[in-house]
């Protein structure tokens, strides 16, 4: 089972949207993620996300991802 909670906020320039989000994935290795996504005028999206995955037999995994999508 996975769930995510997000809420879009307008940027100060009015040209885009900032969406902070967080989520939880339940299962054999529970995972948590927290991040933010910035969308600018439907041409560019940037997101930064941190994750934590709990392992039963090994150390907990941590990760960070930066993603940029540009359309032209």
C-alpha positions, 0 to 999 in steps of 0.5 A, a space after each residue: 500500500 502506498 500513499 502520498 499527500 501533496 498540495 500545490 501553492 502558487 509561486 510569487 511570480 504567478 508563473 508556476 506552482 510549488 508542490 511540497 509532498 510526502 508519502 509512505 509505502 508500507 510492505 516488507 521494506 517500509 519507505 518514506 519520501 519527502 520532497 518538493 516540485 516546482 513547475 514553471 509555465 508548463 515548460 520546466 519542472 524541477 523536483 527534489 526528493 529524499 527517501 528512506 527505506 527500512 530494511 529488515 536484514 540490512 542497514 537502512 537505505 537513504 537516497 536523494 534525487 534531483 530531477 529536471 524536465 524541460 520541454 521546448 
